[in-house]
Amino acid sequence: MFFDEGSLPLLPACEHYAGSEKLIHKAIELQRSLGVAFDVTLDLEDGAPVGAERAHAEMVVEILRASADEHRRGVRVHGVHHPSFEEDLSIVLEAPLDYLTIPKARDLADVQAVLQMIGDVPVHVLIETHGALIDAFEIAALPQVEVLDFGLMDFVSAHHGAIPSSAMRSPGQFEHALIRRAKARIAAAALAEGAVPSHNVTIDLKDTAQVKSDAERAHREFGFLRMWSVHPAQILPIIEAFRPAEADVDHASRVLLAARAAEWGPIQLDGRLYDRASYRYEWELLSRAHAAGAALSNEVREAFF
């Protein structure tokens, strides 16, 4: 169906960050019980107390080893140029990891240097510096990069007061020209190079309506396919916002079942023509719906999942 274009990695719509030991355990428990998939990222960058970076990393590794199961978990290490960065890597690479999140890369060369140090672990790259934004397409094209994340707050801070703090939250984050430019470039780079674009967190932690609205705008206006959370209350609104509408899921199901029956040749359905380009679109929509826990018919599940 995809020929040489390739498809995007099929990842959960939410990536949840947890830093302290208590919050990490809570996140893993929620991941196992919630009934819909989301990633849990164990955070060293913002989670480690100053002076206790090594002990924090070792604690994270112990938790990852003890909790290993079918759920996806990764680690965000300290920034590439932080004194603890290389020690972080030496410790966490001994744990079972589904991905490694790399913050504060200044450019393509930084990311390439990290990839040479970590073997074949999939990487999520936080785009939060001027240089990384400039190199976003080249970074997204690196084989191990499966996600480009937007780090809004650090990106705003990097502008030395030229962008007001109101651009760190809604509606400013969707209105300021420099932020819109950054979001559009990150999403375009990821989608062009086979990575998944991930939107920044909503800093209004418990305002679930705002979280869902931000996620919907990120998807509708910029093409983001996932978003990260920092509070358990944000997880379900994000998943719901990125879940395809029921009518779209039904339509995709009908198209793909008919196409399968026609051995993937062109078909007519309700007076409209559908071909392989249509099938790719509907397949990725249906896959996202499945990953987000949408209700699918038994026929669709048996045929495709």
C-alpha positions in Angstrom: 0.0 0.0 0.0 2.8 2.4 0.8 5.5 1.3 -1.8 8.6 3.5 -1.2 6.8 6.2 0.9 6.8 4.2 4.1 4.3 4.7 6.9 4.6 6.6 10.2 5.4 4.7 13.4 2.1 3.8 15.1 2.5 5.4 18.5 0.0 6.3 21.2 -1.4 9.8 21.1 -0.1 10.8 24.5 3.4 10.7 26.0 3.2 11.2 29.8 6.2 12.6 31.7 6.8 11.6 35.4 9.9 12.6 37.4 9.7 11.7 41.0 9.7 8.1 42.2 6.1 8.5 43.5 4.8 9.9 40.3 6.6 7.4 38.2 5.0 4.5 40.1 1.6 6.2 39.8 2.1 6.7 36.0 3.0 3.0 35.5 0.1 1.9 37.5 -2.2 4.1 35.5 -0.7 2.9 32.3 -1.6 -0.7 33.2 -5.1 0.1 34.3 -6.5 2.8 32.1 -7.4 0.6 29.2 -6.0 2.9 26.4 -2.4 3.1 25.4 -0.1 6.0 26.3 3.7 6.2 26.6 5.4 6.9 30.0 8.6 8.9 29.9 10.7 8.7 33.1 12.2 12.1 33.4 15.8 12.8 34.5 16.0 16.3 33.2 13.3 17.9 35.4 13.0 15.0 37.8 16.4 14.7 39.3 17.3 16.8 42.3 20.4 18.9 41.8 23.4 16.9 43.2 21.5 13.6 43.1 21.5 13.0 39.4 23.2 9.7 39.5 21.0 8.3 42.2 17.9 9.4 40.4 19.0 7.7 37.2 19.8 4.5 39.0 16.3 4.6 40.7 14.7 5.0 37.2 16.7 2.0 35.9 15.5 -0.1 38.9 11.9 0.8 38.2 12.2 0.0 34.5 13.7 -3.4 35.2 11.1 -4.3 37.8 8.1 -3.1 35.7 9.0 -4.4 32.3 5.9 -5.5 30.4 4.2 -4.9 27.1 3.7 -1.1 27.7 5.9 1.5 26.1 8.3 3.3 28.4 11.3 5.6 27.8 13.6 8.0 29.5 14.3 11.7 29.0 18.0 12.3 29.9 19.6 15.6 30.7 20.3 18.0 27.9 23.1 17.1 25.5 25.5 19.7 27.0 24.6 19.1 30.7 27.4 17.8 32.9 25.2 14.7 33.7 24.3 13.8 30.1 27.0 11.1 29.5 26.5 9.6 32.9 22.8 9.4 32.3 23.4 7.5 29.1 25.8 5.1 30.7 23.2 4.2 33.4 19.9 4.2 31.5 21.1 2.3 28.5 21.4 -0.8 30.8 17.6 -0.7 31.3 14.8 -2.0 29.0 13.9 1.1 26.9 11.4 1.6 24.1 12.9 5.0 23.3 15.2 7.7 24.6 14.1 11.4 24.7 16.9 13.9 23.9 16.4 17.5 25.0 18.4 20.7 24.3 20.1 19.6 21.1 21.5 22.7 19.5 21.6 21.3 15.9 21.8 18.2 13.7 25.4 17.5 14.8 24.3 17.2 18.4 21.7 14.6 17.6 24.1 12.6 15.3 26.7 12.5 18.1 24.1 11.1 20.5 23.0 8.4 18.1 26.6 7.2 17.8 26.6 6.7 21.6 23.4 4.8 22.1 23.2 1.9 19.6 19.9 1.3 18.0 17.5 2.7 20.6 14.7 4.7 19.0 15.0 8.4 19.7 12.5 11.3 20.4 14.2 14.7 19.9 12.9 17.8 21.6 13.0 20.7 19.3 13.5 23.7 21.6 16.5 25.6 20.3 17.0 27.9 17.2 19.5 25.5 15.7 17.4 22.4 16.1 14.4 24.1 14.5 16.6 25.1 11.5 17.8 21.5 11.2 14.4 19.9 11.9 14.1 18.2 8.5 17.6 16.7 8.7 17.0 15.6 12.3 13.7 13.9 11.5 15.4 12.1 8.6 17.8 10.3 10.9 16.9 6.5 10.9 16.5 6.2 14.7 14.3 9.3 15.2 10.7 8.3 15.6 9.3 11.5 17.2 10.0 15.2 17.0 8.7 16.9 20.2 8.1 20.7 20.5 9.6 22.1 23.7 7.5 25.3 23.8 8.7 26.9 27.1 12.4 26.5 26.4 11.9 27.7 22.8 10.1 30.9 24.1 12.9 31.4 26.7 15.5 31.2 23.9 14.1 34.4 22.4 15.4 36.5 25.2 12.1 38.3 25.9 11.2 38.9 22.3 8.2 36.5 22.7 5.9 37.4 25.6 5.3 34.8 28.3 1.6 34.7 27.2 2.8 32.6 24.2 3.6 29.7 26.6 -0.2 29.1 27.0 -3.4 29.4 25.0 -4.5 31.3 23.1 -1.1 33.0 22.6 0.7 29.8 21.7 -1.5 29.4 18.6 -1.4 33.1 17.7 2.2 34.3 17.9 3.9 34.3 14.5 7.2 32.8 15.7 5.5 30.0 17.6 3.1 29.2 14.7 6.2 29.1 12.4 8.0 26.7 14.8 5.0 24.4 15.2 4.4 24.2 11.4 8.0 23.5 10.7 8.3 20.7 13.3 5.1 19.0 12.1 6.1 19.4 8.4 9.6 18.0 9.0 8.4 15.0 11.0 5.6 14.1 8.5 7.9 14.5 5.5 10.6 12.3 7.0 8.5 9.5 8.5 8.6 10.6 12.2 5.6 11.5 14.4 5.2 15.2 15.4 4.4 15.6 19.1 2.9 18.8 20.5 4.0 20.6 23.6 2.4 20.3 27.0 -0.5 22.4 28.3 0.7 24.3 31.4 -2.8 24.7 32.8 -2.4 21.3 34.5 -5.9 20.4 35.6 -8.0 22.4 33.1 -9.0 19.3 31.1 -11.1 21.4 28.7 -8.1 23.5 27.9 -5.9 20.5 27.4 -8.4 18.9 25.0 -8.8 22.2 23.1 -5.1 22.6 22.8 -4.7 19.0 21.5 -7.5 19.5 19.0 -6.0 22.7 17.7 -2.6 21.2 17.5 -4.0 18.4 15.3 -6.4 20.4 13.2 -4.3 23.5 12.5 -0.8 22.1 12.5 -1.0 18.3 11.8 0.4 17.1 15.2 -0.4 13.4 15.9 0.4 13.3 19.6 1.0 15.5 22.6 2.8 15.2 25.9 1.3 15.5 29.4 2.7 16.2 32.8 -0.4 15.5 35.0 -2.6 12.3 35.0 -5.7 14.5 34.4 -4.3 15.5 31.0 -3.9 12.0 29.6 -7.5 11.1 28.6 -8.4 14.5 27.1 -5.3 14.2 24.9 -6.2 10.7 23.8 -9.8 11.7 23.1 -8.7 14.8 21.1 -6.5 12.8 18.8 -9.0 9.9 18.4 -10.6 10.0 14.9 -14.4 10.8 14.9 -16.7 7.8 14.9 -18.1 8.8 11.5 -14.6 8.9 10.0 -13.8 5.5 11.6 -17.0 4.0 10.1 -16.2 5.4 6.7 -12.6 4.2 6.8 -13.8 0.7 7.8 -16.2 0.6 4.8 -13.6 1.7 2.4 -10.9 -0.7 3.5 -13.2 -3.7 3.7 -14.4 -3.0 0.2 -10.8 -2.5 -1.0 -9.7 -5.7 0.6 -12.5 -7.6 -1.2 -11.3 -6.0 -4.5 -7.7 -7.1 -3.7 -6.7 -3.4 -3.3 -7.7 -2.4 -6.8 -9.7 0.9 -7.4 -13.3 0.8 -6.1 -16.4 2.9 -6.2 -18.3 3.4 -3.0 -21.3 5.7 -2.6 -20.6 7.1 -6.1 -17.0 8.0 -5.3 -13.7 6.6 -6.6 -11.1 5.2 -4.1 -7.6 4.0 -4.9 -4.3 3.3 -3.2 -3.8 7.0 -2.1 -7.3 6.8 -0.5 -6.5 3.5 1.1 -3.3 4.9 2.7 -5.2 7.8 4.2 -8.0 5.6 5.5 -5.6 2.9 6.8 -3.6 5.4 8.9 -6.8 6.9 10.2 -8.1 3.5 11.2 -4.8 2.6 12.8 -4.8 5.7 14.9 -8.3 5.0 16.0 -7.4 1.4 17.0 -4.4 2.7 19.0 -6.6 5.2 20.7 -9.1 2.6 21.8 -11.9 3.4 19.4 -14.7 0.9 19.0 -14.2 -1.2 15.8 -16.4 -3.8 14.4 -15.5 -7.5 14.7 -15.2 -7.7 11.0 -12.6 -4.9 10.9 -10.7 -6.3 13.9 -10.5 -9.8 12.3 -9.5 -8.3 8.9 -6.8 -5.8 10.0 -5.9 -6.2 13.6 
